[in-house]
């Protein structure tokens, strides 16, 4: 018996079976790819939101840092200004102190060179001799220095008190600055 020629219909079915398997396999792969694309797009959306929040936080932190740097710069400027002002005030104080010392010495020299005239017991003395007057700095320094010979431990510093009573006696002064006593 002779083999019968293959049926063309059977050949088409045999060829179609592998194609169906391949198509089914491709459909499954496409479905998986589509599912993966959806997952990736969702993950990208989440990541974009996270990135947007992080950028906003970064901007806020940069603004906060800039504000703090500005306040720090302002504080440094204030400190520098106050230091300059303090130095200026110290110079002014030193100048006033020097001027006071100079005037005190000048006044002491004037008082020691002028003769005193006091003829009455009821009248106050018109001027004092240089042995009776001393500059304020020497009075303060002599009263604050502890006596080391009498006490072995240092004494606490004390401030000297000075009482001054001013009397206007310009009307009684003569042209040379001395008191004219009426006789």
Secondary structure by P-SEA (a helix, b strand, c coil): cccccccaaaaaaaaaaaaaaaaaaaaaaaaaaaaaaaaaaaaaaaaaaaaaaaaaaaaaaaaaaaaaaaaaaaaaaaaaaaaaaaaaaaaaaaaaaaaaaaaaaaaaaaaaabbbbbcccccccccccccccccaaaaaaaaaccccccccccccbbbbbbbbbbbccccccccccbbbbcc
